[in-house]
Amino acid sequence: MHLKYFLKLSPVFIVIMLAFAACKKDNQSFKYDQINDIKITDATIAFTVSQLDSLIITPTLSQTMPEGDSFTYSWKLNTATDTTTIATTKNLRIKVTLSPGLYPVIYKVRSNRNGIYTLKQYTITVNGAYPDGWYVLNSKDGKGKASLIRTDDVIFDNPMEVANNKTYPGKPLALYNFAKGSFFYYFTDQNVYRFNMNDWLELGDRSSILPGLATPLPFKAAPAFIMNTSKFEQYVVADGNLYVGVSGTNAENLKPLSQRIPGNYDLFPGVFPGNFNTTYFYDNTTMSFMEMGILSRVLQPSRATPSRPFDMANVGKKMIAYDRGVTTLSQEGIEWYYIMEDNNGRYLMSLTGDSDNSFPGVNQKMMNSPEIGSATNFATSSILKQLYYTVGNRVYLYDMLANAARLIYTFPAGYAIKDIEMLRSTSKQLVIGVNNGTAGEVYYFSINGQGEFTNATFAKKFTGFGEIIQIAPARQNL
Amino acid sequence: METNQTRIMKYLLYIMIVVCLFSCKKETVETYQGKDGVSFFAYTFELLHTTAVRNYSFALQATQKQRDTLFIPMRITGKLTDQPRTVMLKTAQGTTATAGVDFELKEFTVPAGASKFDYPLILLNSAGMAKNVYRIVLEPAETKDFILGTLGQTPRTNTTQPEENFRYLKVDVTSQYIEPAYWIYLLQDFGEFSAVKYKFMVKTLGITDFNYDKIGSDGLLNFPVTLRNALAAYEAANGPLLDENGQEISFP
């Protein structure tokens, strides 16, 4: 009887048993095959190259089972906006036509046998063809030009005309480089141009840069240009008038400068950014500082500072020259030195500041300083309290704390120093442009710990320029 | 022989097996059912669903116009279709403008697949506008394709501005020199609005639309310099320039 029940119920049990059998524990035993393990073993993954130069990268591959495997290669840019494949060969061998910048590049090696691939990211820094060095404005046979001494000491005589295949007439007045925006302005007495500092292609002229110029050309004196500390505004002082424009941070964001900022003023050709908000100017008719806030187009007298070393609203002296002192690490507080003059002599003054304000720093009559009254060129150190000035063919070193100067170098008779510039990033190199008649020469001097020239002579000498007008730093744009 | 007990057990087992077969069942996802809707939409900061009014003046246009089109952003809620559909607006309480005289509302065909579109509101330069500002309060009308859409605000995120779907949109239209809505962004750099000042700006700068989108930070900062110089030149020749309220025009 039990058997009979069992047989009758058996289909039910079978179904239930099947249901239990449906799930089965997997003992997770897999069979592995060895595959070719490819590795890119290069230690050097960062490369720096100049635009238009060749870049060659020869990666080293290691394989565990090289027999019978072959590979497909690719080199692909890996920036947010560009993922172009630049090569499909094992080794990278290209002429660099990329714009200056930092490019991550992904190198991919894919096995043709099983499709497994390995990746490596290289970093390529592309510098401009003319990235860094010194601009030398000079004039030869009545023709002005901007030459460049590149950091590797290669001299480009007139890259502007070569790059643009046209001539730039007029007497050169001044050149100002703005590295972060990778452009520079070139002022002649007849025009103003903007160039890309990397390839020297022209980006515009007066009609797009200074459309509202208030005074007739030619410019009577060299205009001054600088960006404000936050790099949002650009300022030009030309023939006493102030023009302001939105700058942004690169050449594409640049807007034309405004018309002349209204007001009764006549500015010294110099612009002195203070903190992020305020930029200072000097009016040589009222002999007082003026200022303009960021996003403002109103030029106003600076506030009175009677309890400070001098009163910004009433300095009472004429500005002769200026140069930079210390810049705080955050770049939000720039010290400016000024050479001022009144009937009693010449004075060293400074504006110093922090992120809140700029205020008068030093104010001292320059004593024990030979020929200071006829000095024409000035350069200050950003690390030592020292200042260089020149008269004729002589270079003097002025010690601010001792308030005394001494002769440290004399060029041969007949040479006249035209311009001196401090290499601002280190304050360890002074560059001097000298004219021997109409022949221009440029000298690099290394500065030692005491501020004097190393070995009491120049480190490098460059000749072959026309009559020098200005030396200006060309700063790398990265 | 089966006892009652074994018979019951047997049937119970059959029932259990049958129940087991039905125990797992794919769950259906409820989808939205209902007629598709349409509403106005704007970023919340524009305040267009609450206090702000869109305004238009025939006086502030580059050329003399008898009619113009004001494009009004709208959004569909519900399913998209591959067929064109029609949208219609109607006026609501508070409207002072006259249909057919000051404006025209026409049926608009929404392109297939569109979820957002601009409704073209036709504005007519009527005689009454020279002395009056007329208000048109708009709301979506029911059509064969749409009812009023779902209203509300998208949540604020770090990357997007919250947007709102809303029912009533106010449009003020005139041919007088009325202060454009964008003037609040110009106030600091251009000063208070007046008809005379606006005309002076148009004459000096040669443009009629001073919306920030058009003039940019560059125009916002540098146009006032041009205007201050032009005003100084005007004043030197003619004396102070007075506005319609007798106030002397100035730029900060």
Interface residues (C-beta under 8 A of the other chain):
Chain A: M1 Y5 K8 L9 V12 V15 I16 A19 G212 V244 G245 V246 K255 P256 L257 S258 Q259 R260 I261 P262 L295 R297 V298
Chain B: M1 E2 T6 K10 L13 Y14 I17 C20 D189 G216 S217 D218 L221 N222 P224 V225 T226 R228 N229 A232 P252
